[in-house]
Amino acid sequence: MTNCNPFINPATEQKPEWLKIKLPQGDEIREYEHVKKLTKEKRLHTICVEARCPNINECWSGGTATFLLMGDICTRYCRFCHTKSAREGVAMHELASEPENLAAAVGEMKLEYIVLTSVDRDDLPDQGSQHFSECVRTVKQKHPKVIIELLIPDFRGNEQCIKTVVESGAEVIGHNMETVERLQETVRDRRAGYRQSLHVLTTIKKLNPKIYTKTALMLGLGERDDEIEKTMDDLRAINCDIITFGQYLQPSKRHLAVQEFISPEKFKYWQKRAEEKGFLYCASGPFVRSSYRAGEFFMKGVLDKNRKENGS
């Protein structure tokens, strides 16, 4: 299949009208400042800040955030990501209080659904999987009704690491494919890969079929329509439940350039195609990211319904 939408706008030209961000106002500003102050007090990081997420104003002013575990230094060097990189991450003894601080922040923000992600920690024997588990268990102990979604690294495909997070009690576990197979080496760190990411999502379902699995693709990196279609087919073949599509935005001049700005109409097209292929849910739009509030609301509805049906 060829592109249904013509080339919109090269990265060297002005961004299109639909890529303008709404700034918070009034009560939204107060809530934004509250989240900012709280995360600083609890020594918590957020992917909202570290990855320069375009939705930070919307999410923080709405009283939600995606928490970034294990510090703000990643051991991977992906060419699309703004997170700081080094051979070693933050010393784990400095993060001993993170599970308790996280649980306290969840309580203070009165959250019902949280997303936890992390930097890659290739420098640790268990790649940080046990810390993930401890954070989930601590939050669940303090706030049993909170729904937890994880966005995990690939753990280099290590099934014991994946098993550790699967058994933590999280209801949704995501791992991002990021891009189509042809562009993996261009976009991601050499230790990542298309087949390895599929293996992660496959293993989650194999270990616990009741867990909802989720992934995300960035568009605008030079991918072709037929490659997006194939990626979705590969994901449905392993029963991946949820997919999101968002516009890749270059975080700095050192990162990969945008090859194409995708129109809102084309994003709607990909949402329709995902639904036709049988994904339980698809969020698709210029500012959609893997941790996206609309998706959280949808999954909360699904999981609340499951709880009522099971009498829990």
ZAFI-476516 format. One record per atom (N, C-alpha, C): residue in three letters; y, x negated, z negated. Coordinates in steps of 0.2 Angstrom, whole numbers, plus 5000, padded with zeros to 4 digits. Layout:
ALAYXZ
...
//
This chain:
MET499449965000
MET500050005000
MET500649965000
THR501149975004
THR501749945004
THR502249974999
ASN502849944998
ASN503349964993
ASN503550034996
CYS503550084991
CYS503850154993
CYS504650144992
ASN504850104989
ASN505550094988
ASN505850034991
PRO506350034995
PRO506649974998
PRO506949924992
PHE506949864994
PHE507249814990
PHE507949834987
ILE508049844981
ILE508649874978
ILE509249824978
ASN509149774974
ASN509749724973
ASN509449654971
PRO509649604974
PRO509449534972
PRO509749514966
ALA509349474962
ALA509549454955
ALA510249424955
THR510449394961
THR511149354961
THR511649404962
GLU511549474963
GLU512149514964
GLU512149554957
GLN512649604957
GLN512849634951
GLN512249684949
LYS512049694943
LYS511549734941
LYS511749804943
PRO511249854945
PRO511349914946
PRO511549964941
GLU511850014942
GLU512150064937
GLU511750084932
TRP511050094934
TRP510550114929
TRP510350064923
LEU510650004924
LEU510449954919
LEU511049944914
LYS511449994913
LYS511949994908
LYS511650024901
ILE511849984896
ILE511550004889
ILE512050044885
LYS511850094882
LYS512250134878
LYS512350104871
LEU512950094868
LEU513050064862
LEU513050114856
PRO512850094850
PRO512850144845
PRO513550164843
GLN513550224840
GLN514250254838
GLN514150284831
GLY514650284827
GLY514650324821
GLY514050314816
ASP513650364814
ASP513050354810
ASP512550304813
GLU512550304819
GLU512050254822
GLU512250184821
ILE512850164820
ILE513150094818
ILE512950084811
ARG512950134807
ARG512850124800
ARG512050104799
GLU511650144803
GLU510950134802
GLU510750064805
TYR511050054811
TYR510949984814
TYR511049924809
GLU511649934806
GLU511849884801
GLU511349884795
HIS511049934793
HIS510649944787
HIS509949904789
VAL509749914795
VAL509049884797
VAL509249804798
LYS509749784800
LYS509949714801
LYS509949684794
LYS510249714789
LYS510349694783
LYS509649684779
LEU509249744780
LEU508649744777
LEU508149694779
THR508149684786
THR507649634788
THR507849564786
LYS508549554785
LYS508749484783
LYS508549474776
GLU508649524772
GLU508549524764
GLU507749514763
LYS507349544767
LYS506649534766
LYS506349474770
ARG506749434773
ARG506549384777
ARG506049394783
LEU506149454786
LEU505749474791
LEU506049464798
HIS505649454803
HIS505849444810
HIS505749504814
THR506049514819
THR505949574824
THR505949544831
ILE505449574835
ILE505449554842
ILE506049584845
CYS506449634842
CYS507049664845
CYS507549604846
VAL507649564841
VAL508049504841
VAL507849444845
GLU507249424843
GLU506949364846
GLU506849364854
ALA506649424856
ALA506549434863
ALA507149464867
ARG507749474863
ARG508349504866
ARG508149574869
CYS507849614866
CYS507549684868
CYS508249724870
PRO508249754876
PRO508849794878
PRO508849864874
ASN508349874870
ASN508349944866
ASN508549934859
ILE508749874857
ILE508849864850
ILE509349904847
ASN509849924851
ASN510349974848
ASN510050044847
GLU509650064852
GLU509350134851
GLU508850134845
CYS508450084845
CYS507950084840
CYS508250074833
TRP508650024832
TRP508950004825
TRP509350064823
SER509750094827
SER510150144825
SER509750214824
GLY509150214826
GLY508650264825
GLY508250254819
GLY508350194816
GLY507950174809
GLY507250144811
THR507150114816
THR506550084818
THR506550014820
ALA506049974820
ALA506049914822
ALA505349884823
THR505249844828
THR504549814829
THR504549744825
PHE504149744820
PHE504149684816
PHE503749624819
LEU504049564819
LEU503749504822
LEU503449464816
LEU502849454816
LEU502449424811
LEU502449344812
MET502349314806
MET502149234807
MET502749194809
GLY503349214808
GLY503949174810
GLY504249184817
ASP504649144819
ASP505049154825
ASP504949104830
ILE504349064829
ILE504249004833
ILE503549014836
CYS503549014843
CYS502849034846
CYS502548964849
THR501948964849
THR501648904852
THR501448904860
ARG501648964863
ARG501648974870
ARG502348954873
TYR502248944880
TYR502848934883
TYR502948974890
CYS502949044889
CYS502949084894
CYS503649084897
ARG503649094904
ARG504349084907
ARG504749144907
PHE504549194905
PHE504949264904
PHE505149274897
CYS504949244892
CYS505049254885
CYS505649214882
HIS506049244878
HIS506649214875
HIS506449184868
THR505849204866
THR505649174859
THR505649104859
LYS505849064853
LYS505848994853
LYS505048974853
SER504948914856
SER504348884857
SER504248814854
ALA503648794851
ALA503548734849
ALA502748724848
ARG502548664847
ARG501848654846
ARG501548684840
GLU501948684834
GLU501748714828
GLU502248774826
GLY502048824823
GLY502448874821
GLY502648864814
VAL502948914811
VAL503148914804
VAL502548904799
ALA502648864794
ALA502148844789
ALA501848914786
MET501248924785
MET500948984783
MET501148994775
HIS501248944772
HIS501348954765
HIS502048984764
GLU502548974769
GLU503149004769
GLU503149074770
LEU502549104773
LEU502549174775
LEU502049214770
ALA501949184764
ALA501449214759
ALA501749284757
SER502349284756
SER502649354754
SER502749404760
GLU502649384766
GLU502749434772
GLU502449494771
PRO501749504769
PRO501449564769
PRO501749614764
GLU501949584758
GLU502349624753
GLU503049644755
ASN503349594758
ASN504049614760
ASN504049664766
LEU503549664770
LEU503449714776
LEU503349784773
ALA502849784768
ALA502749854765
ALA503349874761
ALA503749834758
ALA504349854755
ALA504849884760
ALA504949854766
ALA505449874771
ALA505149934774
VAL504549944775
VAL504250014778
VAL504450064773
GLY504350054766
GLY504550104762
GLY505250124761
GLU505650074762
GLU506450084761
GLU506650114767
MET506350104773
MET506550134779
MET506250204780
LYS505750224776
LYS505450284776
LYS505150294783
LEU504750244785
LEU504450244792
LEU503750284792
GLU503650314797
GLU502950354798
GLU502550314803
TYR502850274807
TYR502450244812
TYR502850174813
ILE502450124813
ILE502750054814
ILE502350014819
VAL502649964822
VAL502349924827
VAL502449854824
LEU501849814824
LEU501849744821
LEU501549704827
THR501949654829
THR501749604834
THR501849534831
SER501749484835
SER501849414832
SER501949364837
VAL502149304835
VAL502149254840
VAL501449224841
ASP501249184846
ASP500649154846
ASP500549104841
ARG499949094838
ARG499949034833
ARG499249004835
ASP499348964841
ASP498748924843
ASP498648864838
ASP499148854834
ASP499048794829
ASP498648814823
LEU498448874822
LEU498048894816
LEU497348904818
PRO496848884814
PRO496148894815
PRO495948964817
ASP496249014814
ASP496049084815
ASP496649114820
GLN497149074822
GLN497649094827
GLN498049154824
GLY498049164817
GLY498449214814
GLY498149274813
SER497549284815
SER497249354815
SER497149374807
GLN496949334803
GLN496949354796
GLN497549374793
HIS498149344795
HIS498749364792
HIS498949434795
PHE498749444801
PHE498849514804
PHE498549564800
SER497849554798
SER497449594794
SER497749604787
GLU498049554784
GLU498249564778
GLU498949604778
CYS499349594783
CYS499949634783
CYS499749714784
VAL499249724788
VAL499049794789
VAL498749824783
ARG498349794780
ARG498049814774
ARG498549824768
THR499049784767
THR499549784762
THR499949854763
VAL500149864770
VAL500549914771
VAL500149984770
LYS499549984772
LYS499150044771
LYS499050054764
GLN498950004760
GLN498850014753
GLN499450044749
LYS500050024752
LYS500650054749
LYS500850114752
HIS500750124758
HIS500950184762
HIS500350214766
PRO499850244763
PRO499250264767
PRO499350304773
LYS499850344773
LYS499950394779
LYS500350364785
VAL500550294784
VAL500950264789
VAL500450244795
ILE500650264801
ILE500250244807
ILE500450174809
ILE499950134810
ILE500150064812
ILE499850044819
GLU500350024823
GLU500150004830
GLU500249924830
LEU499749884833
LEU499849814833
LEU499849794841
LEU500249744842
LEU500349714848
LEU500149644847
ILE499549624849
ILE499249564847
ILE499249514853
PRO499249444851
PRO499149394856
PRO498449394859
ASP498249354864
ASP497549354866
ASP497049314862
PHE497349274857
PHE496849244853
PHE496349194857
ARG496549174863
ARG496149134867
ARG495549174869
GLY495449234868
GLY494849274869
GLY494349264864
ASN494549244858
ASN494049234853
ASN493849294849
GLU493249314850
GLU493049384848
GLU493049394840
GLN492949344836
GLN493049344829
GLN493749364827
CYS494149334830
CYS494949344829
CYS495049414830
ILE494849434836
ILE494949504838
ILE494649554833
LYS494049544831
LYS493649584826
LYS494049584820
THR494349534818
THR494749534812
THR495349584812
VAL495649584817
VAL496249634818
VAL495949704819
VAL495449714823
VAL495149784824
VAL494949814817
GLU494649774813
GLU494449804806
GLU494949804801
SER495549794803
SER496149794798
SER496349864796
GLY496149914801
GLY496349984799
GLY496950014804
ALA497149974809
ALA497649994813
ALA497450044818
GLU497850094820
GLU497550154824
GLU497650134831
VAL498150094833
VAL498350084840
VAL498350004840
ILE498049974845
ILE498049904846
ILE498249884854
GLY498749854855
GLY498949834862
GLY498949764863
HIS498849744869
HIS498949674871
HIS499149684878
ASN499749644880
ASN500049654886
ASN499749604892
MET499649634898
MET499449604904
MET500049564906
GLU500649594905
GLU501249564907
GLU501449574915
THR500949544919
THR501049554926
THR500449554930
VAL500449554936
VAL499849564941
VAL499449494941
GLU498849494943
GLU498449434943
GLU498749384947
ARG499049394953
ARG499249334957
ARG499849294953
LEU500249334949
LEU500849304946
LEU500749274939
GLN500149274937
GLN499949254930
GLN500149184928
GLU500049134933
GLU500149064931
GLU500849054932
THR501249094936
THR501949084937
THR502349104931
VAL502149164928
VAL502449204923
VAL502249184916
ARG501649174915
ARG501349164908
ARG501149084906
ASP501049074900
ASP500849004898
ASP500148994901
ARG499948934902
ARG499348914906
ARG498748934902
ARG498848944895
ARG498248964891
ARG498149044891
ALA498549074894
ALA498449154895
ALA498149164902
GLY497949224903
GLY497649234910
GLY497449314910
TYR497449334916
TYR497249404918
TYR496549424915
ARG496049384917
ARG495349404915
ARG495349394907
GLN495649344904
GLN495649344897
GLN495949404893
SER496549424896
SER496849484893
SER496449544894
LEU496149554900
LEU495649614901
LEU495049604896
HIS494849544894
HIS494349534889
HIS494549554882
VAL495149544881
VAL495449564874
VAL495349644873
LEU495649674878
LEU495649744878
LEU494949774878
THR494549744882
THR493849764882
THR493449764876
THR493549704872
THR493249684866
THR493549734860
ILE494149754860
ILE494449804856
ILE494049864856
LYS493949894862
LYS493549954863
LYS492849954861
LYS492549894863
LYS491849884861
LYS491749884854
LEU492149854850
LEU492149844843
LEU492249914839
ASN492749954842
ASN492950014839
ASN493150064845
PRO492750104848
PRO492950154853
PRO493550204851
LYS493550214844
LYS494050264842
LYS494750234842
ILE494850164842
ILE495550134843
ILE495850154849
TYR496450164850
TYR496850174856
TYR497050104858
THR496950094864
THR497150024867
THR497750034872
LYS498149984872
LYS498849994876
LYS498949924879
THR499349934884
THR499549874888
THR500249884891
ALA500549834894
ALA501249834897
ALA501249784903
LEU501649814908
LEU501749774914
LEU502549764915
MET502849704916
MET503449694918
MET503549704926
LEU504049734928
LEU504149744936
LEU504749704938
GLY504749684944
GLY505349654946
GLY505249574947
LEU504649554946
LEU504449484946
LEU504149464953
GLY504149504958
GLY503849494965
GLY503149524966
GLU502949564961
GLU502349594962
GLU502349644968
ARG501749664971
ARG501649704976
ARG501349774974
ASP501549824977
ASP501249894975
ASP500449894974
ASP500149864979
ASP499449864979
ASP499149824973
GLU499549774971
GLU499349734965
GLU499449774959
ILE499949814958
ILE500049854953
ILE499449914952
GLU499249934958
GLU498749984958
GLU498049954956
LYS497949894958
LYS497349864956
LYS497349844949
THR497849824946
THR497949814939
THR497749874935
MET498049934937
MET497949994934
MET497150014934
ASP496850004940
ASP496150024941
ASP495749974936
ASP495949914936
ASP495549864931
ASP495549894924
LEU496149914922
LEU496249934915
LEU495950004914
ARG495950044919
ARG495550114918
ARG494850094917
ALA494550044921
ALA493850034921
ALA493650004914
ILE494049984910
ILE493849964903
ILE494150014898
ASN494350074900
ASN494550124896
ASN495150114892
CYS495650074895
CYS496350064892
CYS496650134892
ASP496950154886
ASP497250224885
ASP497950224888
ILE498350174886
ILE499050184887
ILE499350124891
ILE499850134895
ILE500150084899
ILE500950094899
THR501350044899
THR502050054900
THR502250004906
PHE502750024909
PHE503149984914
PHE503849984913
GLY504049924913
GLY504849904912
GLY505049854916
GLN505749854917
GLN506049804921
GLN506149734918
TYR505849684921
TYR505949614919
TYR506749604919
LEU507049574914
LEU507749554914
LEU507749484912
GLN508049434916
GLN508049364914
GLN508449354908
PRO508149324902
PRO508549314896
PRO509049264896
SER508849214900
SER509349154901
SER509249124908
LYS509649074910
LYS509649044916
LYS509048994916
ARG508748984911
ARG508148934910
ARG507548974912
HIS507549044912
HIS506949084913
HIS506849104920
LEU506349134922
LEU506149164928
LEU506749204931
ALA506949204937
ALA507449244940
ALA507149314942
VAL507549364941
VAL507349434943
VAL507249434951
GLN506749454954
GLN506649464961
GLN506849524964
GLU506849584959
GLU507049644962
GLU507149694956
PHE507649734956
PHE507849784952
PHE507549844954
ILE507049874950
ILE506649934952
ILE507049994950
SER507150044955
SER507550104954
SER507150154949
PRO507550194945
PRO507250244941
PRO506750284944
GLU506850304951
GLU506350344955
GLU505750314956
LYS505750244957
LYS505150204958
LYS504750204951
PHE505050194945
PHE504750194939
PHE504450264938
LYS504750324940
LYS504450384939
LYS503750394944
TYR503850354949
TYR503250354954
TYR502650324950
TRP502750264947
TRP502250234943
TRP501950274937
GLN502450304934
GLN502150354929
GLN501650404932
LYS501850434937
LYS501450484940
LYS500750454942
ARG500750394945
ARG500150364947
ARG499750344941
ALA500050324936
ALA499650304930
ALA499350374927
GLU499650424927
GLU499450484925
GLU498850514929
GLU498950504936
GLU498350524940
GLU497750484939
LYS497850424937
LYS497250374936
LYS496950384929
GLY497250434925
GLY496850454919
GLY497150414913
PHE497650384913
PHE497950354907
PHE498150414902
LEU498050404896
LEU498250454891
LEU498950464891
TYR499350404891
TYR500050414891
TYR500350354895
CYS500950364898
CYS501250314902
CYS502050324901
ALA502350264898
ALA503050264898
ALA503350214903
SER503750234908
SER503950194913
SER504750204915
GLY505050154914
GLY505750154916
GLY506150084915
PRO506750074917
PRO507050014917
PRO507049984910
PHE507150014905
PHE507249994898
PHE506649994894
VAL506050024897
VAL505450034893
VAL505149964891
ARG504949954885
ARG504649894883
ARG503949924880
SER503449874879
SER502849894876
SER502849924869
SER503349914865
SER503549944859
SER504149994861
TYR503950054862
TYR504450104865
TYR504450164861
ARG505050194858
ARG505050244854
ARG504650314856
ALA504750324863
ALA504450384866
ALA503750384865
GLY503450324866
GLY502750314866
GLY502450314859
GLU502850294854
GLU502750304847
GLU502650374845
PHE503150414847
PHE503150484845
PHE502550514848
PHE502450504855
PHE501850534858
PHE501150514854
MET501050454852
MET500450434849
MET500450454842
LYS501050464838
LYS501050494832
LYS500750564832
GLY501050604837
GLY500750674838
GLY500050674839
VAL499750634843
VAL499050624845
VAL498650614838
LEU498850564835
LEU498550544829
LEU498550594823
ASP499150624822
ASP499250674817
ASP498750734819
LYS498650754825
LYS498250804827
LYS497550784825
ASN497350724827
ASN496650694825
ASN496550704818
ARG497050684814
ARG496950684806
ARG496850754804
LYS497150804807
LYS497150874805
LYS496450904806
GLU496250884812
GLU495550904815
GLU494950874811
ASN495150814808
ASN494550784804
ASN494650794797
GLY495150834795
GLY495350854788
GLY495550794783
SER495850744787
SER496050694783
SER496850694782
//
